[in-house]
Amino acid sequence: MTTDSRVLQFASACFDTSISEIVMALGHGGNLIIVPDDIRQDRQRLASFIRQYMVTHVNFPADPVRPSLHV
């Protein structure tokens, strides 16, 4: 992590994982990129969002049923 890091806050603020994302970004002087709820649910829009905001770090939950997100 550096001050140039751009961490995606994918987890809802209701989940403890969101704290990890926040601390990971802001604790190192990086940027926290918050995903709007409507984009979080749409893989195509999420991939575009990640590219648009040049996200460098993402913590996705494991989902063995759906295919991988290709950015």
BELVENLIN-V782266 format. One record per pair of residues at least 12 apart in sequence whose C-alpha atoms are under 8 Angstrom apart, sorted by sequence separation. I is the first residue (numbers start at 1). J is the second residue. If there is no record, write none. Layout:
i->(I:I)
j->(J:J)
//
This chain:
i->(9:8:9:7:35:7:7:6:5:33:51:50:33:47:1:7:9:47:48:1:6:7:8:9:10:47:3:4:5:6:7:8:9:10:2:3:4:5:6:7:8:9:43:1:2:3:4:6:8:2:3:1:10:21:8:8:6:7:8:10:6:7:8:9:10:11:5:6:7:8:10:5:6:7:8:5)
j->(21:21:22:21:49:24:25:25:25:53:71:71:55:69:24:30:32:70:71:25:30:31:32:33:34:71:28:29:30:31:32:33:34:35:28:29:30:31:32:33:34:35:69:28:29:30:31:33:35:30:31:30:40:59:50:55:54:55:56:58:55:56:57:58:59:60:55:56:57:58:60:56:57:58:59:57)
//
